[in-house]
Amino acid sequence: GDRWFNEAAPITLAGSASRTTVTSFQTPPGFLGIFRAFATALENAADWDIVTWAVEIGGHPVPGFESLRGPISDILYPVIILWPIFRGQLVQVVATNAGTTDIENVTAMVRGTYFIG
């Protein structure tokens, strides 16, 4: 049957950082998957204006999710997205910091399923 992945981790996003991976999941060899949901979080609400998010699969932005600003969704109620993941593809949420100071506790979550394919 399907196996679930649910990856989330906080990072410190460096000042002026560009397209930094916040969290990710890669399908194991021989597996396909479905990317089902994602969420983002910041500790300080004032930082929403300077952080831009993107969702990428296989090194390419997911159309409609390539440049997101402001509160998108919280971890308890993630954005539902159904997107195929092919063998070995990396699913990731990346963030860019338009400010010059580091931002602590920048968090993203990716959730989905994978299966033998």
MOFENUR-V197127 format. One record per pair of residues at least 12 apart in sequence whose C-alpha atoms are under 7 Angstrom apart, sorted by the first residue. I is the first residue (numbers start at 1). J is the second residue. Records with the same first field share a line. If there is no record, write none. Layout:
BEGIN
I=J / J
END
This chain:
BEGIN
1=115
2=113 / 114 / 115
3=113 / 114 / 115
4=112 / 113 / 114
5=111 / 112 / 113
6=110 / 111 / 112
7=23 / 24 / 25 / 109 / 110 / 111
8=23 / 107 / 108 / 109 / 110
9=22 / 23 / 107 / 108
10=105 / 106 / 107
11=104 / 105 / 106 / 107
12=102 / 103 / 104 / 105 / 106
13=97 / 102 / 103 / 104 / 106
14=101 / 102 / 103
15=97 / 99 / 100 / 101 / 102
16=97 / 98 / 99 / 100
17=96 / 97
18=95 / 96 / 97
19=94 / 95 / 96
20=94 / 95 / 96
21=92 / 93 / 94 / 95
22=93 / 94 / 95 / 107 / 108
23=92 / 93 / 108 / 109
24=90 / 91 / 92 / 93 / 110
25=90 / 91 / 92
26=88 / 89 / 90 / 91
27=87 / 88 / 89 / 90 / 114
28=88
29=87 / 88
30=87 / 116 / 117
31=87 / 114 / 115 / 116 / 117
32=85 / 86 / 87 / 114 / 115 / 116 / 117
33=84 / 85 / 86 / 113 / 114 / 115
34=82 / 83 / 84 / 85 / 112 / 113 / 114
35=81 / 82 / 83 / 84 / 85 / 111 / 112 / 113
36=80 / 81 / 82 / 83 / 111 / 112
37=78 / 79 / 80 / 81 / 110 / 111 / 112
38=78 / 79 / 80 / 109 / 110 / 111
39=72 / 73 / 74 / 75 / 78 / 79 / 108 / 109 / 110
40=72 / 73 / 74 / 75 / 107 / 108 / 109
41=74 / 106 / 107 / 108
42=105 / 106 / 107
43=105 / 106
48=69 / 70 / 71
49=69 / 70
50=97 / 98 / 99
51=69 / 95 / 96 / 97 / 98
52=67 / 68 / 69 / 95 / 96 / 97
53=67 / 68 / 69 / 93 / 94 / 95 / 96
54=66 / 67 / 68 / 93 / 94 / 95
55=92 / 93 / 94
56=91 / 92 / 93
57=89 / 90 / 91 / 92
58=89 / 90 / 91
75=109
93=108
END
